[in-house]
Amino acid sequence: MFISQAFAQTAPAAASGGGAESTLFSLLPLVLMFVVLYFIMIRPQMKKQKEHKAMIEAIAKGDEVIIAGGVMGRVAKMGDSYLHIEVANNVELQVQRAAVVQVLPKGTFK
């Protein structure tokens, strides 16, 4: 008898059609938060990754660069995934291409 009363109490609310609207309005804040998160965090990060990838692909022999540890040098040799960076006379470091943080203007590294 208790179960039939419970069904009877919830039946008019479902029949009125207000349940679909309330579900939509309860999901609206979640959707809005995702949209804001996309435009504030995800999209700028993807743009930054794309710019970094383009910079790494454009590196040529003789470019002056800063690598991840803060070491400045000139690209001496290039491979597919590694670079040889000359940091002083007869001193070369072998680093991954992804370790390059910034390409400097010509003449910066003396």
URJO-V512227 format. One record per residue. RES is the residue in one small letter. OMEGA is omega in radians with two decimals (NA if undefined). NEAR is the number of other ideal C-beta (glycine too) atoms within 8 Angstrom. Layout:
# URJO-V512227
res = [RES	RES]
omega = [OMEGA	OMEGA]
near = [NEAR	NEAR]
This chain:
# URJO-V512227
res = [m	f	i	s	q	a	f	a	q	t	a	p	a	a	a	s	g	g	g	a	e	s	t	l	f	s	l	l	p	l	v	l	m	f	v	v	l	y	f	i	m	i	r	p	q	m	k	k	q	k	e	h	k	a	m	i	e	a	i	a	k	g	d	e	v	i	i	a	g	g	v	m	g	r	v	a	k	m	g	d	s	y	l	h	i	e	v	a	n	n	v	e	l	q	v	q	r	a	a	v	v	q	v	l	p	k	g	t	f	k]
omega = [3.13	-3.12	3.14	3.09	3.13	3.09	-3.13	-3.13	-3.11	-3.08	-3.12	-3.14	3.14	-3.10	-3.08	3.11	-3.14	-3.10	-3.13	3.13	-3.14	3.08	3.12	-3.13	3.10	3.10	-3.10	3.11	3.12	3.12	3.12	3.11	3.11	3.13	3.12	3.11	3.14	-3.07	-3.11	-3.02	-2.97	-3.07	3.10	3.12	3.10	3.11	3.13	3.11	-3.14	3.12	3.13	3.12	3.11	3.13	-3.12	3.14	-3.09	-3.13	3.13	3.12	-3.13	3.10	3.09	-3.00	2.96	3.12	-2.96	-3.13	-3.12	-3.13	3.14	3.13	-3.12	-3.14	-3.12	3.12	-3.13	3.01	-3.14	-3.10	-3.12	3.05	3.00	-3.10	3.09	-3.09	3.08	3.11	3.13	3.08	3.14	3.04	3.06	-3.10	3.04	3.13	-3.10	3.14	3.12	-3.11	-3.04	3.00	-3.07	3.05	-3.14	3.11	-3.14	-3.11	-3.11	NA]
near = [4	5	6	7	8	8	8	7	7	8	8	7	8	7	6	7	6	7	9	7	8	8	8	8	7	7	8	8	7	7	8	8	8	8	8	8	9	9	7	7	7	8	9	8	8	8	8	8	8	8	8	8	8	8	10	10	6	7	13	7	7	5	10	13	16	9	14	7	5	6	9	11	12	10	16	8	8	8	7	3	5	9	14	12	15	10	9	5	3	4	7	10	10	7	11	7	10	5	9	15	7	6	9	11	5	5	6	8	8	3]
